[in-house]
């Protein structure tokens, strides 16, 4: 069982920065994809940024490219999302997610969704960006 615990959400004015963290426990394989999704009221959950466990592959949604950076500290089993130049449209509940078992890196792309279903998900952390 993979457990994910997020922290770091909050409220910030447009143009500000926030750092989200996700601490994982329970992975039994060293190869998996992990990343961040977000969901706003009335909208579908969307992928924000993904990374393969060893950092060999990363993906960013077009809406966050150049502003967000994903990284993973394997020694600490911690996933980080650095969010800069935040915009009001970034307001959402942000979820950390991970594959539960081994998957090869080629699956860690823009179509990735945690596997096997339902995958592992954190509880979510709120990010609110005001004008």
C-alpha positions in Angstrom: 0.0 0.0 0.0 1.4 3.3 -1.1 0.5 6.3 1.1 0.9 9.9 0.0 0.7 12.9 2.3 0.6 16.4 0.8 1.5 19.7 2.4 2.3 23.3 1.4 -1.0 24.6 0.0 -2.3 28.1 0.9 -3.4 31.5 -0.3 -1.2 33.8 -2.3 -1.6 36.9 -4.5 -1.2 36.6 -8.3 2.5 36.6 -9.2 3.4 34.9 -5.9 4.9 31.5 -5.3 4.1 28.3 -3.3 5.8 25.0 -2.8 3.8 21.8 -2.5 5.3 18.7 -1.0 4.2 15.1 -1.0 5.8 12.5 1.2 5.4 8.9 0.0 5.7 5.6 1.9 5.1 2.0 0.9 6.7 1.9 -2.6 8.2 -1.6 -3.2 9.5 -0.8 -6.7 12.0 1.8 -7.8 10.4 2.4 -11.1 7.1 4.3 -11.2 5.5 7.6 -12.3 4.4 10.2 -9.8 3.1 13.7 -10.1 0.4 16.3 -9.4 -3.2 16.7 -10.6 -5.6 19.5 -9.8 -9.3 20.1 -9.8 -11.4 23.2 -9.6 -15.1 23.3 -8.8 -17.1 22.3 -11.9 -14.0 21.2 -13.8 -12.5 17.8 -14.5 -9.3 16.7 -12.7 -6.3 17.6 -14.9 -2.7 16.6 -14.9 -0.3 19.4 -13.9 3.2 17.8 -13.8 4.6 14.3 -13.7 8.0 12.8 -13.2 9.4 9.3 -13.4 10.9 8.2 -10.1 14.5 8.5 -11.3 13.8 11.9 -13.0 14.4 10.5 -16.5 11.1 11.8 -17.8 9.0 14.8 -16.9 5.8 16.2 -18.2 4.2 19.6 -17.7 0.8 20.8 -18.8 1.0 23.7 -21.3 -0.7 26.0 -18.8 2.1 25.7 -16.3 5.2 25.3 -18.4 7.9 27.8 -17.5 6.2 28.5 -14.1 6.1 25.2 -12.3 8.9 22.7 -11.6 8.5 19.2 -10.3 11.3 17.3 -8.6 11.7 14.2 -6.5 14.1 13.5 -3.6 14.4 9.7 -3.6 16.4 9.6 -0.4 13.5 11.4 1.4 10.7 9.9 -0.7 9.4 13.4 -1.3 7.9 14.9 -4.4 7.9 18.7 -4.7 6.1 21.1 -7.0 7.5 24.6 -7.0 4.9 27.0 -8.3 6.0 30.4 -9.4 4.2 33.4 -11.0 0.9 32.0 -9.9 -2.3 33.0 -11.6 -5.9 33.1 -10.4 -6.6 30.2 -12.8 -4.2 28.1 -10.8 -6.7 28.0 -8.0 -7.6 24.4 -7.3 -7.3 21.4 -5.0 -4.0 19.8 -5.8 -3.5 16.1 -5.5 -0.3 14.1 -5.4 -0.6 10.7 -7.2 1.6 7.7 -7.9 1.7 4.4 -9.6 1.4 1.6 -7.0 3.6 -0.9 -8.7 6.4 -0.9 -11.3 5.8 0.7 -14.6 8.4 1.4 -17.3 9.2 5.1 -17.9 7.6 5.3 -21.3 4.2 5.4 -19.6 5.1 8.6 -17.7 3.8 11.1 -20.3 1.0 13.4 -20.8 -1.6 10.6 -20.8 -0.4 9.1 -17.5 -2.9 8.2 -14.9 -1.9 6.3 -11.7 -1.9 2.5 -12.2 -3.2 0.0 -11.5 -6.5 1.7 -10.9 -7.3 3.5 -8.8 -3.6 4.1 -8.1 -2.5 6.0 -5.0 -3.7 9.5 -4.2 -3.1 12.0 -1.5 -5.9 13.8 0.3 -5.4 17.0 -1.6 -4.1 20.5 -0.6 -5.9 23.7 -1.5 -4.1 26.4 -3.5 -5.9 29.8 -3.8 -4.6 32.6 -5.9 -6.2 36.0 -5.7 -5.9 39.1 -7.9 
